[in-house]
Amino acid sequence: MVRSLEWDDSSCTLQLLDQRLLPAQVEMVTCENYTKVSTAIQNMTVRGAPVIGAAAAFGMALAACQSAQTTTEGLRADLKKAADVLIASRPTAVNLAWAVQRMLKKASVPASTADDLTQLMIAEAKLIAQEDVETNRRMAEFGAALIEDGDTIIHHCNTGSLATVDWGTALGAIRMAHEQGKKIHVLVDETRPRLQGARLTAWELDQYQIPYHIITDNMSGHFLRSGMVKKVFYGADRVAANGDVCNKIGTYMLSLAAKTNGVPVYAVFPTTTVDLNLKSGDLIPIEERDQEEVLGIEVNGQRVTPQGAKAFNPAFDVTPNDLITALVTENGVIYPPFDINLPRAVEDF
Ligand SMILES: CSC[C@H]1O[C@H](OP(=O)(O)O)[C@H](O)[C@@H]1O
């Protein structure tokens, strides 16, 4: 499975898999500087909470490589400028700010030369990427244990290798259960308007040879009520201290339908997605994206929305914790009361 990002030591550049072109084309784009990384995050060349954090970390490494500063103080000033640009790329996934702040903290350690500081930046970005893969595999083990042989699972958006440095979060759990020999059938929410499910999750499941059917987002209630669906799995972009989950738009409606039909709901995410500073999900900033992502639908090359039409395009919504059965992190499966058990799972490790 091709990785969503690769660092090239020889050229001090970051290669990103252009997820806007999948599944039709598998193409990498080269980022030589941090502003290109910021643009790639904003236009969703690279997307998915954990991987945009890793991409931003390498954006900071690029800022160090590209800096003309010859002193550590001068380089630190350049890194602060880069940090502000990278953090501003997208507002909702807390992994982005977390990764950049961690890089800035690393930049504050004593270094004898600007070159030494640059090497520290590159090493820290690589460590963040490596930790994400290890975290995802641990999470996948815990998540896979919740999946039973024969389950049909609804999965929302894309949370696989493409949304992380490798392996994935919710889709990582599904992949792990499959590799353990459990027979699974996935109903892939297409996830309008950017179609991360229909384009990216379906493409990944083909690579893993996991059976699936794509459904439109408004079909999930029907299948949940039919009794066919045994579990719902999705990821997260930011989780508040009380366990409210902010995730791709449509997650809230999916969770409401699951709760009404008694189907368990599992949110799978690394602890770097938890924002303990926020008491509830109502405080999470929701990214509003260009309305053209909603309006620009074409059928047979013909735009289907009226000229001049307007659209709302919130990229995420918040699912209150009472609709969620359990939270799955690399530190284990967390059950209610989330306001007590989630901080403990995050802080005790
Ligand atoms: C591994 S969780 C990824 C998380 O990020 C996605 O958002 P986007 O595609 O806009 O970056 C979606 O909310 C996923 O659940």
The ligand as an ORCA input file, in Angstrom:
! r2SCAN-3c Opt
* xyz 0 1
  C      -7.728      8.957     10.728
  S      -9.091      9.900     11.085
  C      -9.171     10.979      9.714
  C     -10.345     11.927      9.794
  O     -10.027     13.065      8.986
  C     -10.983     13.154      7.942
  O     -11.251     14.491      7.578
  P     -10.611     15.089      6.197
  O     -10.765     14.045      5.150
  O     -11.435     16.343      5.954
  O      -9.179     15.409      6.546
  C     -12.221     12.503      8.523
  O     -12.879     13.364      9.451
  C     -11.600     11.304      9.209
  O     -12.401     10.692     10.164
*
